[in-house]
């Protein structure tokens, strides 16, 4: 819902254990190193523990996808609430050796597993068993796990076992009746939550992976996330995801401390109270106490009670005592240590730095000069195209020159990937539409041509006026912009085969001179799309073909990421 609003390719704070999003903090790096060492050495146990949501499963997914030796066979048990027979059957099923005749018998299952381990050992392969949520293993299953380590040769263990669980796993293995199993664990690591600094880095890391090009969470928001989550990644994900949704609903592209607090309150199912209202309750209570004290004072004086000062003093002290809620909120509202102090009223106005002209002001000044036709003239100039007269329909003019238009709604990330100058549709503060040309990108800065005048602004400033609509030019093969799919025929299919092979031999689909889009070519296209984070549909549409062109470095193609001086 909010991804296009923030210029993201996908949700950055999903709670699924996607290895692409693994943030390698110091603790996570050490934990992964322990796991890699464990699977690289034959035999024995490894134990990885950590609190709920600290990233244990993501680490293991990373290990299984990217860090395993090529000669490893892996069995993964995700649901450990099993009987001994079910546990052994799951292992055999994962290794592809579960036959009907061995079901229901512990001896038959262990014998089959032993034969598989010996076979793998003879072939130079390693077998690894990963048990997630291992704190839920029963005592009988844990004893069976211990017995599995007895499957060995005279020189080494045949099975490497990795137990992953919550801190309760450590307590479980510390039991006296499980000491034999605990003694066989050769490596232990406990994963701690992130530090305050790492929490901010974690948020930025996930946003970058999702395609963000600028800062979305301000520093106060990051500190608030750490205060509320204590650095637990899963809690960070849940709160940040809800905060992005809240920012989207308010049409603001920056997440601040208040949005974080509101998101946390929604997740907990409690009403959000504005800080001012939280202060109001004790303040009003203090005023009431003062009023009561003022009312009682004359009465106490009349009575002449020697102890009359005691209750009055107590009331006054209660009225003047600082409230912890107020102090907490005031502390949270204090400025950054390096924040600039407000200017003194006596400051000489002439000495103040000149205010830079904003993008919105430039758009308002440009007025009618930012129509689509002048923008196309700028875009044509970047491609070295000449128009015979005024451009009435830019895409028709491009087609007559052998080019094609791609009209799309996307993000900064998709524009970087396509790597072509583009006409952006911007909206000023008065609601008027403008067409400007994105001519280059430098880090987090965008170079724009507004009515032929080159200006530079940060991505965040442009994003305030841009809602994702753009038009770019590209040169299709043989001058025909065709989407290619299963059953397509012709020279464009030949171009697709040869171009994919030229990009990377992994995408080669033989024969290269075939003009038929067959199943093999479709599979190569799917692999290309997956590797380049495109929609994986096996259809070589405009975006797929444009990125192939970019990777081939087609001559004469203007680039967004090539500095202007280099182009000149």
Secondary structure as UniProt FT lines:
FT   TURN            3..7
FT   TURN            12..13
FT   HELIX           19..21
FT   HELIX           26..40
FT   STRAND          44..50
FT   TURN            52..53
FT   HELIX           56..62
FT   HELIX           63..67
FT   TURN            70..71
FT   STRAND          72..77
FT   HELIX           84..94
FT   TURN            95..96
FT   HELIX           100..102
FT   TURN            103..104
FT   HELIX           106..122
FT   TURN            123..124
FT   STRAND          126..131
FT   HELIX           134..136
FT   HELIX           139..148
FT   TURN            149..150
FT   STRAND          159..165
FT   HELIX           168..173
FT   HELIX           176..178
FT   HELIX           179..182
FT   TURN            183..184
FT   STRAND          185..191
FT   HELIX           196..209
FT   TURN            210..211
FT   HELIX           219..229
FT   TURN            230..231
FT   HELIX           233..249
FT   TURN            250..251
FT   HELIX           257..268
FT   HELIX           275..303
FT   TURN            306..307
FT   HELIX           308..320
FT   HELIX           324..332
FT   TURN            337..338
FT   TURN            345..346
FT   HELIX           349..351
FT   HELIX           359..366
FT   HELIX           367..370
FT   HELIX           372..383
FT   HELIX           394..400
FT   TURN            401..402
FT   STRAND          404..409
FT   HELIX           412..418
FT   STRAND          422..427
FT   TURN            429..430
FT   STRAND          433..442
FT   TURN            443..444
FT   STRAND          445..450
FT   TURN            451..452
FT   STRAND          453..458
FT   HELIX           459..463
FT   TURN            464..465
FT   STRAND          466..474
FT   HELIX           477..479
FT   TURN            486..487
FT   HELIX           491..503
FT   HELIX           505..507
FT   TURN            512..513
FT   HELIX           519..531
FT   TURN            532..533
FT   HELIX           542..552
FT   TURN            555..556
FT   HELIX           564..567
//
